[in-house]
Amino acid sequence: DFFGLYGIKSISLTNSTITGVHCAFHVTALENMKLDNNFIHHNAYGFMMYGSADKGTRTITNTRIENNDVGFDEESSSTHNGAILISRSSIKSNGRDLGLYTGQVKIVEPIK
């Protein structure tokens, strides 16, 4: 895992590329996340989003999640995530683009 985020309060990442790892982000019990203008590609998982808090803000903006085995995964319906907003981003050309189960991920203005 490139970022193993377990019970942290916040992360902010801008203008970065993450490639060639098992998962770019492995997340459990995260409160705040701000990702902007990143390229996440050629990993087993772009995101293993396996838990986040009800409070806080989690946004992914202007980010490309492409050519991973799995783009963005929440694991199962028993996963607890607070609201996650993905905007002006592309999640495509992955083996499986999305594994959404919680109803907490909102995707707006996707880049095609």
Residue frames relative to the residue before (quaternion, step in Angstrom):
aa qw qx qy qz dx dy dz
D 1.0000 0.0000 0.0000 0.0000 0.00 0.00 0.00
F 0.4000 -0.7052 0.5261 0.2567 3.56 -0.96 0.83
F 0.7659 0.0612 -0.0341 0.6391 3.57 0.95 -0.96
G 0.0631 -0.7539 0.6539 0.0121 3.56 -0.66 1.15
L 0.0237 -0.8363 0.5446 -0.0589 3.56 -0.15 1.33
Y 0.0860 0.8145 -0.5574 0.1362 3.55 -0.18 1.31
G 0.8620 -0.0603 0.0054 0.5032 3.58 -0.44 1.23
I 0.4398 0.6881 -0.4823 0.3171 3.61 1.03 0.58
K 0.5681 -0.6193 0.4336 0.3251 3.54 -1.23 0.54
S 0.8231 -0.1607 0.1248 0.5302 3.63 0.79 -0.88
I 0.0586 -0.7446 0.6628 0.0537 3.48 -1.40 0.48
S 0.0468 -0.7550 0.6535 0.0270 3.52 -1.17 0.74
L 0.0519 0.7967 -0.5972 0.0777 3.57 -0.83 1.00
T 0.0112 0.8083 -0.5841 0.0731 3.56 -0.76 1.10
N 0.8677 0.1165 -0.0866 0.4755 3.55 -1.22 0.71
S 0.4991 0.6535 -0.4217 0.3821 3.58 0.89 0.92
T 0.2345 -0.7259 0.6276 0.1553 3.52 -1.35 0.42
I 0.0408 -0.7726 0.6335 0.0089 3.56 -0.95 0.94
T 0.1577 0.7921 -0.5659 0.1656 3.56 -0.63 1.16
G 0.8187 0.3372 -0.2054 0.4170 3.54 -1.28 0.43
V 0.6038 0.5300 -0.3768 0.4610 3.62 1.14 0.54
H 0.6654 -0.4651 0.3639 0.4567 3.58 -1.25 0.12
C 0.7719 -0.1551 0.0841 0.6108 3.60 0.77 -0.94
A 0.4939 -0.6562 0.4858 0.2990 3.52 -1.02 0.84
F 0.7977 0.0423 0.0092 0.6015 3.59 0.96 -0.92
H 0.0199 -0.7454 0.6663 -0.0090 3.56 -0.84 1.07
V 0.0231 -0.8634 0.4959 -0.0902 3.53 -0.19 1.37
T 0.1183 0.7450 -0.6512 0.0839 3.54 -1.04 0.95
A 0.8643 0.0451 -0.0660 0.4966 3.59 -0.96 0.98
L 0.3008 0.7515 -0.5163 0.2796 3.57 0.95 0.94
E 0.3210 -0.7574 0.5366 0.1878 3.59 -0.97 0.84
N 0.8251 0.0276 0.0332 0.5633 3.62 0.63 -1.09
M 0.0529 0.7788 -0.6227 0.0543 3.56 -1.02 0.86
K 0.0181 0.7700 -0.6371 0.0303 3.54 -0.93 0.96
L 0.0413 0.7842 -0.6140 0.0799 3.56 -0.45 1.27
D 0.0699 0.8084 -0.5775 0.0902 3.58 -0.76 1.01
N 0.8696 0.0447 -0.0587 0.4882 3.53 -1.02 0.95
N 0.4094 0.6884 -0.4872 0.3481 3.56 0.78 1.10
F 0.2365 -0.7361 0.6161 0.1505 3.56 -1.29 0.42
I 0.0302 -0.8009 0.5956 -0.0541 3.56 -0.47 1.27
H 0.2263 0.8098 -0.4966 0.2156 3.58 -0.26 1.24
H 0.8511 0.1872 -0.1582 0.4643 3.53 -1.35 0.52
N 0.4427 0.6108 -0.5033 0.4215 3.54 0.83 1.17
A 0.6073 -0.4899 0.4279 0.4562 3.59 -1.23 0.04
Y 0.7833 0.0232 0.0163 0.6209 3.59 0.94 -0.95
G 0.3940 -0.6523 0.5852 0.2771 3.55 -1.12 0.69
F 0.7946 -0.0340 0.0724 0.6019 3.55 0.82 -1.12
M 0.0925 -0.6907 0.7133 0.0746 3.49 -1.13 0.88
M 0.0182 -0.8320 0.5521 -0.0521 3.58 0.17 1.34
Y 0.0916 0.8675 -0.4725 0.1256 3.51 0.44 1.31
G 0.8285 -0.0830 -0.0218 0.5533 3.55 1.09 0.70
S 0.1338 0.7586 -0.6307 0.0942 3.51 -1.00 0.93
A 0.6220 -0.5886 0.3914 0.3368 3.53 -1.26 0.54
D 0.5642 -0.5621 0.4728 0.3771 3.55 -1.29 0.33
K 0.7126 0.3942 -0.2524 0.5226 3.59 1.01 -0.77
G 0.6521 0.5068 -0.3864 0.4105 3.55 -1.26 0.33
T 0.3727 -0.7055 0.5658 0.2077 3.51 -1.40 0.07
R 0.0423 -0.7821 0.6217 0.0006 3.54 -0.95 0.93
T 0.0893 0.8053 -0.5760 0.1081 3.58 -0.57 1.21
I 0.0981 -0.7288 0.6752 0.0582 3.51 -1.23 0.73
T 0.0417 0.8233 -0.5566 0.1027 3.58 -0.49 1.21
N 0.8581 0.0780 -0.0612 0.5039 3.58 -1.13 0.71
T 0.4891 0.6622 -0.4111 0.3914 3.56 1.05 0.78
R 0.2545 -0.7488 0.5954 0.1415 3.55 -1.09 0.81
I 0.0493 -0.7606 0.6471 -0.0153 3.56 -0.82 1.12
E 0.2232 0.8131 -0.4795 0.2433 3.54 0.06 1.34
N 0.8593 0.1786 -0.1319 0.4608 3.54 -1.28 0.60
N 0.4163 0.6291 -0.5211 0.3992 3.56 1.00 0.91
D 0.6100 -0.4997 0.4208 0.4484 3.60 -1.19 0.16
V 0.7627 0.0204 0.0129 0.6463 3.57 1.07 -0.91
G 0.4078 -0.7411 0.4820 0.2284 3.58 -0.82 0.98
F 0.7866 -0.1204 0.1563 0.5852 3.59 0.50 -1.23
D 0.0252 0.8331 -0.5462 0.0829 3.58 -0.51 1.19
E 0.2340 -0.7743 0.5752 0.1216 3.57 -1.03 0.88
E 0.5276 -0.6733 0.3618 0.3706 3.61 1.33 0.17
S 0.7606 -0.3087 0.2433 0.5167 3.65 0.43 -1.12
S 0.6717 -0.4914 0.3617 0.4202 3.56 -1.30 0.09
S 0.6205 0.5315 -0.3575 0.4525 3.63 1.20 -0.22
T 0.4772 0.6459 -0.4451 0.3962 3.61 1.29 -0.06
H 0.2111 -0.7685 0.5880 0.1386 3.60 -1.01 0.77
N 0.0802 0.7713 -0.6260 0.0828 3.55 -0.66 1.16
G 0.3794 -0.6430 0.6057 0.2754 3.52 -1.24 0.61
A 0.7538 -0.3851 0.2698 0.4590 3.58 -1.29 -0.03
I 0.0509 -0.7641 0.6431 -0.0052 3.55 -1.07 0.91
L 0.1330 -0.7982 0.5854 0.0498 3.60 -0.72 1.08
I 0.0690 -0.7627 0.6429 0.0137 3.56 -0.83 1.07
S 0.0869 0.8232 -0.5518 0.1012 3.60 -0.50 1.16
R 0.8538 0.0851 -0.1029 0.5032 3.51 -1.24 0.71
S 0.5199 0.6129 -0.4051 0.4359 3.55 1.01 0.92
S 0.2827 -0.7334 0.5812 0.2108 3.56 -1.27 0.27
I 0.0381 -0.7354 0.6765 0.0055 3.50 -1.08 0.92
K 0.3572 0.7413 -0.4776 0.3079 3.56 0.06 1.29
S 0.8086 0.2946 -0.2360 0.4513 3.52 -1.40 0.31
N 0.4227 0.6431 -0.5014 0.3955 3.57 1.14 0.70
G 0.6411 -0.4819 0.3966 0.4466 3.59 -1.21 0.27
R 0.7279 -0.0397 0.0258 0.6840 3.57 1.13 -0.83
D 0.3841 -0.7599 0.4753 0.2214 3.58 -0.57 1.10
L 0.8372 0.0230 0.0599 0.5431 3.56 0.69 -1.12
G 0.0563 -0.7312 0.6784 0.0448 3.50 -1.19 0.78
L 0.1025 0.8265 -0.5380 0.1303 3.57 0.27 1.31
Y 0.0144 -0.8400 0.5399 -0.0526 3.56 -0.74 1.08
T 0.7132 0.5093 -0.2607 0.4049 3.61 1.09 -0.60
G 0.4125 -0.7051 0.4793 0.3209 3.59 1.14 -0.45
Q 0.5731 0.6222 -0.3618 0.3918 3.58 1.27 0.15
V 0.6298 0.5239 -0.3387 0.4627 3.61 1.22 -0.26
K 0.0785 -0.7819 0.6183 0.0114 3.55 -0.77 1.11
I 0.1164 -0.7864 0.6055 0.0388 3.57 -0.81 1.06
V 0.0137 0.8033 -0.5926 0.0587 3.58 -0.69 1.16
E 0.8540 0.0922 -0.1007 0.5020 3.53 -1.17 0.71
P 0.0825 0.8263 -0.5534 0.0642 3.61 0.76 0.97
I 0.3877 -0.6840 0.5637 0.2531 3.56 -1.13 0.67
K 0.3036 -0.7824 0.5211 0.1552 3.56 -0.71 1.03
